[in-house]
Amino acid sequence: MYNNENNNGIKTAKIIGTGVAIIVLLFSIIGFVPVGYRGVATRLGNVTGQVRGQGIFFKIPFIDGNRNIEVRVQKKETDATAASRDLQSVSAKVALNFRLEPGLLVSLYQELGMDYDDRIIVPALQESVKATTAKYTAEELITKRTEVREGIKLLMLEKMGNNGIVVDDFNIIDFDFSESFNKAIEAKVTAEQDALAAKNKLEQVKYEAEQRIAEAKGEAEAIKIQSEAIQSQGGANYVQLKAIEKWNGGVPQYLMGNSVPFINLSK
């Protein structure tokens, strides 16, 4: 009875051991490349030159290896310091969207390993920012921000292309300058706003003056026309006509003394 139990225990242990061995063997001969990655194949630690696509692959246990490298679009942000053309200190926060060229993964991995962002991308960003900002004054870095961004992106394209790193997009998140420069810009903006307000006020005054001149010209023209009409109709007749126009229908008032009324009612 005791021997049977021992035999059963040994058999169970053998089964379990065999199952574990099979599982280990399966995991050692099967590899997997996730979605959005490519696998750089190695053999005995050396790069073979093969790039595996996503999915399952088979390998020789303990001899073949694999290094999964992401080929989707990635983002790298960094801070950069530089100087403008007018020697103003500039601090910039920039972001690069990039991806790795699958066909160049082998050389990239051989030459740079997995530290390509710190060894290639960040230094290239720093250098491109310095080289581009040096072409502009501090004020132009603000007013021509889009042009500055495109200039930095162009330099990044030139520097990254030979390394198998594809530049998708580049953005300047923020530009910052010294406190004295910021105050100078603020004062300039305030002065420009005040000048614009004064100009608008001057234009308003000028417009009002032109309106008054136009009204005066109109009145002068009307007087001239009336004067010509008086001359053509006779001065006395015209005065009598204006008096009749202003009569309100009341009884005429007599002048002092025995003078006759302005209008003779007996006729």
Summary of the structure (lengths in Angstrom):
residues: 267
radius of gyration: 47.6
end to end distance: 166.2
largest distance: 170.1
contacts: 651
relative contact order: 0.07
helix: 56%
strand: 24%
